[in-house]
Amino acid sequence: MRPIWTIPVDLQSDELLSSWLVRVALENGCDPLALTAALWPSRRAWSSDIDRYLPEFCQQVLVAKGGIDSNVIRGAMLVDVARCICDNVLPMHGRWPWILAVRARNRRRLGGLQFCPDCLAADQRPFFRRRWRFAWCAVCLRHGRLLLDHCPHCHAAIEPHRLTAELKSVAQCATCTALLTDAGQGAPAEPFAAQLQASTELALAGNGIEYANAHLSITEWFAILDTWLGLARRAALAKEQGLMRLVAMLGFPPLPWTETRTWESFDAAERAALLTVVGKLISLDASQLVASFLDAGLSRQAAFPRGVPPIPVMRDIAGALPDRLRHRRCSTRMRCDKKLPEPRSRREVARRMERLRRAVARVQAGAH
């Protein structure tokens, strides 16, 4: 069936559904908002993340009016990959593990979409890749550079759905209209982060991965990544002596302060630093990991505070570490002595200022 729009626009390999809809609108001389209003008059399509969730009846309308197969639509969304990663039911609203959060407020976004300026510049018709929505993707493997998640000119979030008909390419900033491809050389890709990203993409393409002389499912692979990511985030807090020694021994890069945010809301540079740590840990075999943990003085509880994943290699590592389980004594006495609050540490002040900055950004986004 022919689409309702005049100029046909092909969905590219690995293109996001939202990217394709924006390109269809711009190629046919209308705003993305006008296109989605014609497709789904009763829905405010851009106030939600349509790459994560699009109701079945909306998909059927797109099949009928857009001349596109339903399997192609689903392949341009994120839900199939998210279900491979997580065994749990995915919420309609809320965090999806390892899928970047757009943090939508009406039609405004605070992040969640990355891009490589060199990829957009090389495209005959620029488009946004599906892999740029994945939290393990922080670098461009093709061009060896760090991905960007903001306009290099005005530092606004990437919001192609807010482009207007006068702008003919998705490679423009919706806020300042400058070209996203004019971003300069950029920061180079971290080798360990790039290797981890490549391994994860191979795991998804091959329905599993070989690690520690065993074949792991995609869910098991991400369980290991989650474990080492948690260790890296706790190391960034610099509160545990054992983790601080491990940082010094293995030469971790400077790590971002991450206590109050979810992994899926980090920017590309923050994720690249943490993925470098995870990549270094993944590159070591079990015996090397155990030796490093023992030299740093880590116990089983320090390395696996949330429990050991039910994976043989992780159980072997945990079993080789000392068990220092502490049993808290219960007391019926309650402390009632009230003291004046002590001065906050520099890190605590920085943490609270960062939380305030994000709250102000949300309010400002909602005011537009």
C-alpha positions as CSV (number, residue, x, y, z in Angstrom):
1,M,0.0,0.0,0.0
2,R,1.3,3.5,-0.8
3,P,1.8,5.9,2.1
4,I,-0.4,8.9,2.5
5,W,2.5,11.3,2.1
6,T,3.8,12.3,-1.4
7,I,7.5,11.7,-1.2
8,P,8.4,8.2,0.0
9,V,11.2,7.9,2.6
10,D,12.9,4.6,3.2
11,L,13.6,3.5,6.8
12,Q,17.4,2.9,7.0
13,S,19.1,0.0,8.6
14,D,19.4,0.5,12.4
15,E,17.3,3.7,12.2
16,L,15.1,4.7,15.1
17,L,11.4,4.9,14.4
18,S,11.3,8.5,15.7
19,S,14.1,9.5,13.4
20,W,12.3,8.0,10.4
21,L,9.0,9.8,11.3
22,V,10.9,13.1,11.6
23,R,12.6,12.6,8.2
24,V,9.3,11.7,6.6
25,A,7.8,15.0,7.9
26,L,10.7,17.2,6.8
27,E,11.0,15.5,3.4
28,N,7.4,16.2,2.8
29,G,7.5,19.8,3.9
30,C,5.7,19.6,7.3
31,D,6.5,19.6,11.0
32,P,6.9,16.3,12.7
33,L,4.1,17.4,15.0
34,A,1.8,17.9,12.0
35,L,2.6,14.4,10.7
36,T,1.9,12.6,13.9
37,A,-1.3,14.6,14.3
38,A,-2.5,13.3,10.9
39,L,-1.5,9.8,11.8
40,W,-2.9,9.7,15.4
41,P,-5.2,12.7,15.9
42,S,-6.1,11.6,19.5
43,R,-2.5,11.2,20.7
44,R,0.2,13.5,21.7
45,A,2.9,11.3,20.2
46,W,5.9,13.4,21.1
47,S,5.1,13.7,24.8
48,S,6.3,10.1,25.3
49,D,9.2,8.0,24.1
50,I,7.7,6.3,21.0
51,D,10.9,4.4,20.4
52,R,10.2,2.6,23.6
53,Y,6.5,2.1,23.4
54,L,3.9,2.6,20.6
55,P,0.5,1.1,21.2
56,E,-0.5,-1.7,18.9
57,F,-3.4,0.3,17.3
58,C,-0.9,3.1,16.5
59,Q,1.4,0.6,14.8
60,Q,-1.5,-0.7,12.7
61,V,-2.4,2.9,11.7
62,L,1.2,3.4,10.6
63,V,1.1,0.1,8.6
64,A,-2.1,1.2,6.9
65,K,-1.1,4.9,6.2
66,G,2.6,4.6,6.0
67,G,3.0,1.6,3.8
68,I,5.4,-0.1,6.1
69,D,5.5,-3.6,7.5
70,S,4.7,-4.2,11.2
71,N,7.9,-6.2,11.7
72,V,9.9,-3.3,10.3
73,I,8.3,-0.9,12.7
74,R,9.1,-3.2,15.7
75,G,12.6,-3.6,14.5
76,A,13.1,0.2,14.6
77,M,12.0,0.3,18.3
78,L,13.8,-0.6,21.5
79,V,11.5,-3.1,23.1
80,D,13.0,-6.3,21.6
81,V,16.5,-5.5,22.8
82,A,15.3,-4.4,26.2
83,R,13.5,-7.8,26.7
84,C,16.7,-9.6,25.8
85,I,18.6,-7.7,28.5
86,C,16.0,-8.0,31.3
87,D,13.8,-10.9,32.3
88,N,11.5,-8.7,34.2
89,V,8.4,-7.0,32.9
90,L,9.2,-3.7,31.3
91,P,7.2,-0.8,32.8
92,M,5.4,1.6,30.4
93,H,6.7,4.5,32.4
94,G,10.0,4.3,34.3
95,R,13.4,2.9,33.9
96,W,14.3,0.3,31.3
97,P,17.7,-1.2,32.1
98,W,20.5,-0.1,29.7
99,I,18.1,2.0,27.6
100,L,18.9,5.7,27.8
101,A,16.1,7.8,29.4
102,V,14.9,10.8,27.4
103,R,13.3,12.4,30.5
104,A,10.4,13.8,28.6
105,R,8.4,16.8,29.9
106,N,5.7,17.6,27.4
107,R,7.6,17.8,24.1
108,R,10.9,18.8,25.7
109,R,13.7,16.3,26.4
110,L,16.6,16.5,28.8
111,G,18.7,13.9,27.1
112,G,18.7,10.3,26.0
113,L,19.7,10.6,22.3
114,Q,23.3,10.4,21.2
115,F,24.9,10.9,17.9
116,C,28.3,10.8,16.1
117,P,28.9,14.0,14.1
118,D,31.1,12.1,11.6
119,C,28.4,9.5,10.9
120,L,25.8,12.2,10.3
121,A,28.2,14.0,8.0
122,A,28.9,10.9,6.0
123,D,25.2,10.0,5.6
124,Q,23.6,11.0,2.2
125,R,20.4,11.6,4.3
126,P,21.4,11.9,8.0
127,F,19.5,9.7,10.4
128,F,19.7,8.7,14.1
129,R,20.8,5.1,14.8
130,R,19.0,2.8,17.2
131,R,22.2,1.8,18.9
132,W,22.7,5.5,20.0
133,R,19.9,4.9,22.5
134,F,21.8,2.1,24.3
135,A,23.6,2.9,27.5
136,W,26.6,0.7,26.7
137,C,27.2,2.7,23.6
138,A,29.3,5.8,24.4
139,V,31.7,5.8,21.5
140,C,31.5,5.5,17.7
141,L,33.4,2.3,16.7
142,R,33.6,3.5,13.1
143,H,35.2,6.9,13.7
144,G,36.9,6.2,17.1
145,R,35.4,9.2,18.9
146,L,33.1,9.8,21.9
147,L,29.5,10.2,21.1
148,L,27.7,13.5,21.8
149,D,24.4,13.9,23.6
150,H,24.0,17.6,23.3
151,C,24.3,20.3,20.6
152,P,28.0,21.3,20.3
153,H,27.0,24.9,19.8
154,C,24.2,25.6,22.4
155,H,24.5,22.5,24.5
156,A,20.8,21.7,24.3
157,A,19.5,18.2,24.3
158,I,19.0,16.5,20.9
159,E,15.4,16.8,20.0
160,P,14.8,16.2,16.3
161,H,11.0,15.9,16.8
162,R,11.0,19.6,17.6
163,L,12.4,20.6,14.2
164,T,10.2,22.6,11.9
165,A,9.4,22.3,8.2
166,E,11.9,25.0,7.3
167,L,14.8,22.8,8.5
168,K,15.4,20.1,5.9
169,S,17.7,17.8,7.9
170,V,17.7,16.0,11.2
171,A,21.4,16.9,11.5
172,Q,20.4,20.3,12.9
173,C,19.7,21.4,16.4
174,A,16.1,22.1,17.1
175,T,17.0,24.9,19.6
176,C,19.7,26.9,17.8
177,T,19.3,25.4,14.2
178,A,23.1,25.0,14.0
179,L,24.5,21.9,12.2
180,L,25.3,19.0,14.6
181,T,28.0,17.9,12.2
182,D,30.1,21.0,13.0
183,A,31.4,19.6,16.2
184,G,35.2,19.5,15.7
185,Q,37.5,16.6,16.2
186,G,35.9,15.4,19.5
187,A,37.3,13.3,22.3
188,P,38.9,10.0,21.3
189,A,37.2,6.7,22.2
190,E,38.5,4.9,25.3
191,P,39.9,1.5,24.1
192,F,38.4,-0.5,27.0
193,A,35.0,1.1,26.6
194,A,35.1,0.5,22.8
195,Q,36.1,-3.1,23.2
196,L,33.2,-3.7,25.7
197,Q,30.8,-2.0,23.4
198,A,31.9,-4.2,20.5
199,S,31.6,-7.4,22.6
200,T,28.1,-6.4,23.7
201,E,27.0,-5.8,20.1
202,L,28.4,-9.2,19.1
203,A,26.5,-10.8,22.0
204,L,23.2,-9.2,20.9
205,A,23.8,-10.2,17.2
206,G,24.8,-13.8,18.1
207,N,22.3,-14.4,20.9
208,G,25.1,-14.8,23.5
209,I,28.8,-14.5,24.1
210,E,31.8,-16.7,25.1
211,Y,33.3,-15.5,28.4
212,A,35.5,-17.3,30.9
213,N,35.4,-20.5,28.9
214,A,31.6,-20.6,29.0
215,H,28.7,-19.5,26.7
216,L,26.6,-16.9,28.4
217,S,23.2,-15.8,27.4
218,I,22.5,-12.1,26.8
219,T,20.8,-11.8,30.2
220,E,23.8,-13.4,32.0
221,W,26.2,-11.1,30.1
222,F,24.3,-8.0,31.3
223,A,24.1,-9.4,34.8
224,I,27.9,-9.4,34.9
225,L,28.1,-5.9,33.4
226,D,25.6,-4.8,36.1
227,T,27.7,-6.2,38.8
228,W,31.0,-4.6,37.7
229,L,29.2,-1.3,36.9
230,G,27.9,-1.2,40.5
231,L,31.5,-1.7,41.7
232,A,32.7,1.1,39.5
233,R,30.0,3.5,40.7
234,R,30.8,2.7,44.4
235,A,34.5,3.2,43.6
236,A,33.6,6.7,42.3
237,L,32.2,7.6,45.7
238,A,35.6,7.1,47.3
239,K,34.1,5.9,50.6
240,E,35.5,2.3,50.8
241,Q,39.3,1.9,51.4
242,G,39.4,-1.4,49.5
243,L,37.8,0.1,46.4
244,M,40.1,3.1,46.6
245,R,43.1,0.7,46.6
246,L,41.6,-1.2,43.6
247,V,41.2,2.0,41.7
248,A,44.9,2.9,42.3
249,M,46.1,-0.7,41.4
250,L,44.2,-1.0,38.2
251,G,44.7,2.6,37.0
252,F,41.0,3.5,36.6
253,P,40.3,6.9,35.0
254,P,38.7,9.7,37.0
255,L,35.2,8.6,37.7
256,P,32.1,10.8,37.8
257,W,30.0,11.4,40.9
258,T,27.0,9.1,40.4
259,E,25.3,8.5,43.7
260,T,21.9,10.1,43.0
261,R,21.2,9.3,39.4
262,T,20.3,6.2,37.4
263,W,22.8,4.7,35.0
264,E,20.5,5.4,32.1
265,S,20.5,9.2,32.7
266,F,24.3,9.7,32.6
267,D,25.8,11.6,29.7
268,A,28.2,10.0,27.2
269,A,31.4,11.1,28.9
270,E,30.3,9.8,32.3
271,R,29.3,6.5,30.8
272,A,32.5,6.2,28.9
273,A,34.5,6.6,32.1
274,L,32.5,3.9,33.9
275,L,32.5,1.6,30.9
276,T,36.3,1.8,30.8
277,V,36.4,0.5,34.3
278,V,33.9,-2.3,33.4
279,G,35.9,-3.1,30.3
280,K,39.1,-3.4,32.3
281,L,37.5,-5.8,34.8
282,I,36.0,-7.8,31.9
283,S,39.4,-8.1,30.3
284,L,40.8,-9.8,33.3
285,D,40.3,-13.6,33.8
286,A,38.8,-15.0,37.0
287,S,42.2,-15.6,38.6
288,Q,43.5,-12.1,37.9
289,L,40.3,-10.6,39.3
290,V,40.5,-12.6,42.4
291,A,44.2,-11.7,42.9
292,S,43.4,-8.0,42.3
293,F,40.5,-8.1,44.8
294,L,42.6,-9.9,47.4
295,D,45.5,-7.4,47.0
296,A,43.0,-4.5,47.5
297,G,41.6,-6.2,50.6
298,L,38.1,-6.6,49.2
299,S,35.7,-9.1,50.9
300,R,32.9,-11.0,49.2
301,Q,30.4,-8.5,50.6
302,A,32.5,-5.5,49.3
303,A,32.7,-7.0,45.8
304,F,29.1,-8.3,45.7
305,P,27.0,-6.1,48.0
306,R,23.8,-7.1,46.2
307,G,24.5,-10.8,46.1
308,V,26.4,-13.0,43.7
309,P,24.8,-13.5,40.2
310,P,23.9,-17.1,39.6
311,I,26.6,-17.5,37.0
312,P,29.5,-20.1,37.5
313,V,32.4,-17.6,36.9
314,M,30.9,-15.1,39.4
315,R,30.3,-17.8,42.0
316,D,34.0,-18.9,41.6
317,I,35.2,-15.3,42.1
318,A,33.0,-14.8,45.1
319,G,34.0,-18.1,46.6
320,A,37.7,-17.2,46.5
321,L,37.1,-13.9,48.5
322,P,37.0,-13.8,52.3
323,D,33.6,-13.8,53.9
324,R,33.2,-10.9,56.3
325,L,29.5,-11.0,57.0
326,R,28.6,-8.7,59.9
327,H,25.7,-9.5,62.2
328,R,24.2,-6.3,63.6
329,R,23.2,-6.4,67.3
330,C,19.7,-5.4,68.0
331,S,19.3,-2.8,70.8
332,T,16.1,-1.6,72.5
333,R,17.8,1.6,73.5
334,M,17.1,4.5,71.3
335,R,19.4,7.4,70.9
336,C,17.7,10.6,71.9
337,D,20.7,12.9,72.2
338,K,20.2,15.7,69.7
339,K,23.2,17.5,68.4
340,L,23.7,20.3,66.0
341,P,24.3,19.1,62.5
342,E,28.0,19.0,61.5
343,P,29.3,20.8,58.4
344,R,28.8,19.0,55.2
345,S,31.7,17.6,53.3
346,R,32.8,19.0,50.0
347,R,31.5,15.9,48.1
348,E,28.1,16.2,49.9
349,V,27.7,19.8,48.9
350,A,28.6,18.9,45.3
351,R,26.1,16.1,45.3
352,R,23.3,18.4,46.6
353,M,24.2,21.1,44.1
354,E,24.1,18.6,41.2
355,R,20.6,17.5,42.4
356,L,19.5,21.2,42.5
357,R,20.9,21.8,39.0
358,R,18.9,18.9,37.6
359,A,15.7,20.1,39.3
360,V,16.2,23.6,37.9
361,A,16.8,22.1,34.4
362,R,13.5,20.2,34.7
363,V,11.6,23.3,35.7
364,Q,13.1,25.3,32.9
365,A,12.3,22.6,30.3
366,G,8.7,22.5,31.5
367,A,8.4,26.3,31.1
368,H,9.1,26.3,27.4
